Amino acid sequence: MTASDATVAVTLGSGPRFEPRLARRKASASVFLVACLVAIGLLMLALGLLLYEVITKGLPYLDLDFLTAFPSRRAERAGVLPALVGSLEIGLIVGAVSVPLGVGAAVYLEEYAKNTFFNRALRTNISNLAGVPSIIYGIFGLALFVRVLGLGRSPLAAGLALALLIMPIVIIATMEALRAVPDSQREAAYALGTTRWQAVRRAVLPAAAPGIMTGIILAMARAIGEAAPLVVIGAASFVTFLPTPTQPGFTVLPIQVFNWASRPQDEFQGIAAAAIIVLLVLMLLLNGLAIVVRARLSRHLQW
Amino acid sequence: MTASNATTATSRSRALTVPRPRSERVIELLLVAAAGVGVLTTVGIVIVLLLEAAQFFALVSPIDFLTGTVWSASILPFRFGIIPLVTSTLEVALLGLVVAVPLGLLAAIYLAEYASLRTRNIVKPILEILAGVPTIVLGFFALNFITPQILKPALPSIGTFNMLSAGIVVGLLITPLIASLSEDALRAVPRGLREGAFAMAATRFEVTRRVIVPAALSGIMASVILAMSRAVGETMAVVLAMSFNPKLTVNPLEQGGTMAAFIAQITSGDTPQDSIQFKSLFAVALVLFAITLGLNLISNRIVARFRNRYA
């Protein structure tokens, strides 16, 4: 009894034994914080080196001719015009297909679907689709759009495959935006005697629009940077004409980068870097658009 | 009386809305159809892979395919043993995780536990930009910078195309995924646990290490598995960094051949579509699909269990 009392007194009272422990504890804490900062520093460094490498290699080849010329066997004459047009054309197809389908599916799942087995299966299916590798979408597109539907190796077939690829991303982003709209908005609409669709159309969708638009634009950026499914669909390596949506034969910026970067010569690595700069600027413009749209649409929103 | 009771019970959720005209039914049907496209896509993918792979398995026995250790689709005698492709794929994915798990996890812990709003506004966009970089650009970076400028001086025996550089860039591209999902998991740990630990005079590092990270461990695991699934299916970064040359080797300084890289190689060349090589890509794709689906299902299951614990 007395012995244990003594022990307690010693542990509590012995300041000299307690202080160095605290110093050590604080030291390991700062070592950890340094590790965190090093990790973040490394990520910044990697991103910085990546941009530096692309810009120093590509900038010498980047001029107006590069944007308006067709690919060539000679690197200094080559340009990205067909790839740029192809990317924009396919981007439009992807948007026209994936936006109505994705937003529609999300509205159903968030605003209409009751908690039934069928609807839970729909949700699980969406999250699984988001995890399917992009190259598998290419194989599906090759089988369904190119062969069965007979679209050939056309921008339309490529656009449809990419639309399916980004649909889960659009759905998930839209569902999150719809979930963030407070129920009071729906109830206020119902109180005015609206039907369910009128409430969705006039109250919920406008309130969720900034989030939905941001999700759509980020998904579009993903589609524009994607190359793997288009390799499978059969984007051509050497396109010397401007692609038309339903005719076979097209290329896009990432594919053009792939073809040039696959050649060992320094000049082709250089024009690959220049094409990367064009691609990154295109994506930067899209992201800028996302910020502007978000700001404009959310101007009148307050709750 | 009983009848009207039954109606109110079943349609309680619609009690607030007025009776719906026929056009509303049409709209609802259209919305269901949109959601159904997702199901059709899944079913379509599975059917395409199974039907086309069946044609290949009529020529090569599935057992030889799954247990064979030699892959030679372009040089006679043709051999279709998928083991070298699977080992290369897993090796690149594991190398990627070796890079991405520490980087992503430390970034996530920093963002969730340490960062002020100001540093957060710097770090978060960097991760988002990294997540948005097209994977072909990372492949270009591996081929033009990581291999010649960083790896070659340190490891002179390394080839122009090698698994190590592929693993590093795959790691860079999955780091943002691990960081953002792990950060969500860390933030989901209830405040009470954190405050309880601080009340016991623990330092911030001790709270993080002994309380927060263990509590969020399942969410962190789920993010790592999902990232692994991304790494296994990654194509363009890997194709540029290590090209495709299937060998049964674990030496990261050598070339290898992943499953996705094989699919890209066959489809980007002039291989006739009725050849056995072209048919083999569907069997490879089926295996790839099965592996990624399995990883995604495991990840989802862990997340679902995690959600129940603190709900």
Interface residues (C-beta under 8 A of the other chain):
Chain A: R25 K26 S28 A29 F32 L33 A35 C36 L37 V38 A39 I40 L42 L43 M44 A46 L47 L49 L50 E53 V54 K57 P100 L101 G102 V103 G104 A105 V107 Y108 L109 Y112 A113 K114 A121 L122 T124 N125 I126 S127 N128 L129 G131 V132 P133 S134 I135 I136 Y137 G138 I139 F140 L142 A143 L144 L164 M167 P168 I171 E187 Y190 A191 G193 T194 T195 R196 W197 A199 L218 A221 R222 G225 E226 A227 A228 V231 V232 G234 S237 P254 V257 F258 A261 S262 Q269 A272 A273 I276 L279 L280 M283 N287
Chain B: S13 R14 L16 T17 V18 R20 P21 E24 I27 E28 L30 L31 V32 A33 A34 A35 G36 V37 G38 V39 T41 T42 G44 I45 V48 L49 E52 P102 L103 L106 A107 I109 Y110 Y114 V123 I126 L127 I129 L130 G132 V133 P134 T135 I136 V137 L138 G139 F140 F141 L143 N144 F145 L172 T175 T203 R204 F205 E206 T208 R209 L226 S229 R230 V232 G233 E234 T235 M236 V239 L240 A260 I263 A264 T267 S268 L281 F282 A285 L288 F289 T292 L293 L295 N296 L297 S299 N300
